[in-house]
Amino acid sequence: MEMENDHGAHNYHPLPVVLDSGKGVHVWDIEGNQYFDFLSAYSAVNQGHCHPRIVGAMKQQAEKLTLTSRAFFNSNLGKYEAFITSYFGYDKVLPMNTGAEAVETAIKIARKWAYDVKGVPPGLAKIITCEGNFHGRTTTIVSFSTDTDSTGGFGPFTPGFEVIPYDDTEALEVALKDPNVAGFLVEPIQGEAGVYTPSDDYVQKAQALCEKAGVLFIADEVQTGIARTGSLLATCGNCSCAGHCERQSTYAKADVLILGKALSGGAYPVSAVLADNEIMGVIHPGQHGSTFGGNPVAAEVGIAALQVVVDEKLSQNARQLGDQFRQAMRELIAESDLLTHVRGKGMLNAVVINDSPESSTAWDLCVALKNNGLLAKPTHGNIIRFAPPLVMTEDELEACIQIIRKTVLEFTKDANQQA
């Protein structure tokens, strides 16, 4: 911790624990203490830490060929592209490395489509986004952030974006009246905003409004995708994806789908943008690229990671365990005035702490959870996000619920005694 503080940029504020190894739902620190991981690297480790099939694919390919750049064909990329497009039900994929890169790619595709297909005058294409969004940290992406920590001191910002309230289809309908709108970029659930879960029909209505207006519906599922919310995608609309997901009550297929994080099971930087031919076809050689995007290791890891999701029924597990977890939190809220609300879907959940966002209560509670063997992290001051690996069993989840319950009740008792 001292070395990180002395030699690394202070752009994170980690919990005071130094992790050294991980397997499945557990991680161990350098002193050998075991913890349940309830953050999953912000939902990148849905398949569990160091999944043997994913690590095995990575090791096997790393010993054969790691990188060619896209100057040449390689024997893995085409196989991966055929696999992932069939898996999610799209014609084409553009592979990248990180979630932010994928969002930037989607923005470029949407703008290019607006000029080449929709007929928007050059330089006037607009992207609609939402308040409370988190799509990454690049200069362009923070240009439409409403988080002052993300924007303060980093201007001037990139134009061409309009920010509207989240979960507000009336505001979206008004914004879509502008003929220069190219796309609507939205998270089906706003994870970084505190697992802000919209109305059940929000995504479906938003997609329908975009379709009516001739605007691309762009779903950022970097955090919500890959079984996290109890279906393969939180938008729940890609029912052509080879039977890998199950249609839910609300569904909407995105025109442009952005994926990352668990696309590799946390083993390697892999992200992707998927779209059909009439949209992806606007990109031509030399107009976009990445030295590492679509490299042989990423391709093999990507196939293995997605196959694990299907073979181990992670969507179904997330759905079942999510119901169990939220019910337990509701019961805990009834016992303690420390928590006021639980929200989420599948195994992407959050509890709201009964204190101001400026207080240290959520942080202190996370430290207490850590001392009791469970790792979680606050977001937006007074919210704690709970998102464990999806390979968790019912018994393991019950053990975690008991840790949370014990910690909250002890914390409440101590706070009352101090008062």
C-alpha positions, 0 to 999 in steps of 0.5 A: 500500500505504501509503494502504491501511495508513493509511486502510483497516481492517486486516482483510486481510493482502495479499501485497506486490503492487499489481495494476492490470489483468487479462486471462484467467489473467494480472494485471499490477501497477502496474509492468507485471510480469505474473503468473499468478493462482492464486487467482482472487479466491477462485474468483470469476474462474473465467471469467478476468479481464475476460472480454469477453462478461461485461464487454460485457453489463455495459457494455451494460446499465449504459448502459441501466438499472442499478437499479430496486429490487424495488419495480418489475418490470424487463425483465431479472430475469424473463429471468435467473430463467428462465435460472438456474432452468432451468440448475440445475434448480430451480423458484425463485431468490432473487437476492442480491449476496454469498455471505454474504447468500446464506447468510443467506438460506438460513438464513432460508428453512430456518427459515421452512420448518421452522415453516411446513411441518415443524411445528417449534415457534416459535423452536426451529429448528436448523441443523447445520453443520460444524467448519472451516466458512467461510460468511461474516463476518456475526454470525449466520454466525460464530456457528457458526464454529470459527475463533477469528479469526472469533469472537474479540471479536464475541459474543454470538452467534446461537443455533440452530446445532449444529456437528459434525465434517466428513466424519462421517456418523455424527455427522450421523446422531446430530444429525438425531435432533433433530426440531427440525433444519431443515437441514444447511448444508455445503460440499462441499469446505471451501475456506477450511479448506485445500481439505479434501476429504471422502470420495468418498461423504460428500455423497451419504450426507449428502444421503440422511440428511437426506432420511430425517430430513425435513431440508433439505440445504443446499449452500454452493457459493459457492466450489466451484460454477460448474465449479471442481471439474470439474463444474458443481456439486461436489455433482454431483447436478443432472443435470437442469440442461439438460445443463450438467454431467456426472454423476460417481461421487458426486452429491446434489441439494441442497434449497437451493443457495447460489451466488455468486462466479463466478456473475458471473465476478467482474465484479459482486456476484451471488449466489443461493439456489435451491430448489423451490416447496415450499421457496421458497414459504414466503417472502412479500412483506416477509419478505426482500429486497435493494435491489440483489439482482436488479438489471438489471446483475446479471441480464445479467452473470449470464446471460453468466457462466453461458453462458461456462461452457457455451460454453467447456467450463470444467467439462471443462477444470477436470477435465482440468487438475486431474488434470494439476496434482495429478499434477505436485504429487505428483511434486514432493512426492517430490522435496522434503520442503518439501511433504507432501500435495496435495489437491483436486478439479478446479482447487480444490487445495491443498498442505500445507507441512511446517511448523507453522501458526504458521510463516511458511514458507507465506507466505514461499513465496508471496512467492517464487512472486510474485517468480517470476511466480505469485500464491497465498495461504496459508490456515490457516498452512501450506497454500497454495491453488491455484485459477487461472481455468478458462480456463487452457490446458494449456501455461499450466498447465505453465508454472505448474507449472514456476514452482511446481517451480522455486520450491519446489526453490530454497526447499528448497535455501536452507533446507537451506543455512541449516540 
